Amino acid sequence: MTPFQAWAYLVNLYLNSYSGKEDGTVAELIKASGFIPYSYQLEAVSQAVKTCQMHGGVILADVVGLGKTVVACAVARKLGGRGVVICPPHLVGDINGNYGWTKYLRNFSLRDEFEVFSTGNLDGALEYVRKHEDEVQVVIVDEAHRFRNERTSSHQNLQAICRGRKVLLLTATPFNNRPSDIYALLKLFTPPGNSSILLEKDLKGKFEAYQKSFENCSYILRYYSSVQEDKRVRAKRLYEQEFGGDDVNPERVKDRLRRIAKEIRGILEPVVIRRNRLDLKHYEEKIDMPRVMDPIEWFYELTNSQMEFYDKVINTFQSFEEGGSFTGALYYPAHYLKEKPEEFERLYQRNLYDFMRRLLVKRFESSFRAFRDSLDNFRETHEKILEFVKDRHVFVLDRSLLKKLLKGEEELEGLAEDYGDYRKIYRIGELNQDFLKDIQ
């Protein structure tokens, strides 16, 4: 492809993505559904419909409060056909459509055409889609950033649900920690080996290169001055591989990371719609938005008894090396093995043990109610696991256990998925007698 052809392709792509004035039907649709048809939302609907037709999907990434749900429902009406909504449990709504997604679907007269499934019931959503294979044409995924790990069964199920359909991904935080996080979202609607959003089509190869360079640069910045010689040597070796020479220049590494981020934003531009509150100033209509004020510090003085209780909780959830009484037996069974565990097994479970300790402390610092609810859930799960272990004489550490332990911790429910398909079975005879005692 010549430079002129590449330029013409990009101009055509840009014009096709952003052209097309709203003909008035969307404004009437939004108004009839009980909402004010703001011009920035009308633009988003037109752009999203066009993007779905060109690329198979779109990422609606407006910041919180700009009405992504309203836009998504209007887009669904314009695209037509039946569909499904995948969202966190607390956003599903009730069967009568009084709140949540069921309410929005009812307002937009989509209740008969769309089914709502929670992120914890992807198996049910997949079964529904397969049952109505030729009828389901649209998939809306709310809080789509939860599916940033393509190696999980949840992502695989969601990919099967989205395959061959128009996909609307809703998230206020599309830019996560790694290039692979973004690639996982794009895979839900654009073919990795033949993507329409790239000139060279090879989205998979592009993001694999980004991910490798990102990992190398991250390792270099973390360990190039480490006191551990093996890590320092590896960091210098990676620097030579990425940049040439072993005299590490951290600014050069940071520039590479910034370049990767810039290039990824360029790739995303044709399929991402994102506006913030400042962008609304460019519209003629007056849009009342709450003004975000600077935070104000508040200091609360604890009583002596409160201080004693606070210290007791914090000390309880110190690691056992530091004298804490939280053993975390369910998350760290390798600690109780009579024989020395494999290093990967030990480190994996130790990280999980530390995470659970911190989780409970965070819940305590959040509120007494949240802390009590977490403790009640953990106690109930421990009692059931103890009964199972005594009956079957085996203990199973896997993702299903983590999901039970994290029930109700919505902001952390993705942890279970991040641990992939890890599964380890222990016979009670392999563990010392403290294991059952510490579960109790």
Summary of the structure (lengths in Angstrom):
residues: 440
radius of gyration: 25.5
end to end distance: 68.5
largest distance: 75.7
contacts: 1262
relative contact order: 0.08
helix: 58%
strand: 9%
